[in-house]
């Protein structure tokens, strides 16, 4: 089966680089709403059988235009939520961004015991995200769309998808409404088909001024992410 992992549209937290991971979370900016509105046309070639979102409102708002255009229900799965920031919640300083994405990078290179300060370990993150993906793929649709989060998509793909890993995840941005396409199954594994790091509606919907640590790993985590 084909799995479309779409990052949500831009939020005020993304603009300032704040690590907002608790529910219900921030809503979309005006740009984020335009990014969401572009999804139906950008995904016109995809025959999407089901649409899943996280418990954070930004994913639900991002998925709304696509759901309306395709007549799909937005199914909420708690396991698709962003990597929990814990003690780093709502911090917007470079050190916090480096610590947050650095922890995700450690998971990707195999250190699943590493724990986000005051929050989940790699094992715990993967257990709940794996369960959500299993649910999303359980009905046998050929193509499923999942609207999730920057660090969560990067972390799960880096850990679970053949053709991705620490160096790959480090070197590829995932801007708001960027999409990672994988194919396979939860039993046989997934392989990477494509990684489109820019907004699905085109470069005009990108915001290069945003200080967004989950869209591009901070320089401080490069060494950790590059380890084999």
Order of alpha helices (4+ residues) and beta strands (2+ residues): beta-alpha-alpha-alpha-beta-alpha-beta-alpha-alpha-beta-alpha-beta-alpha-beta-beta-alpha
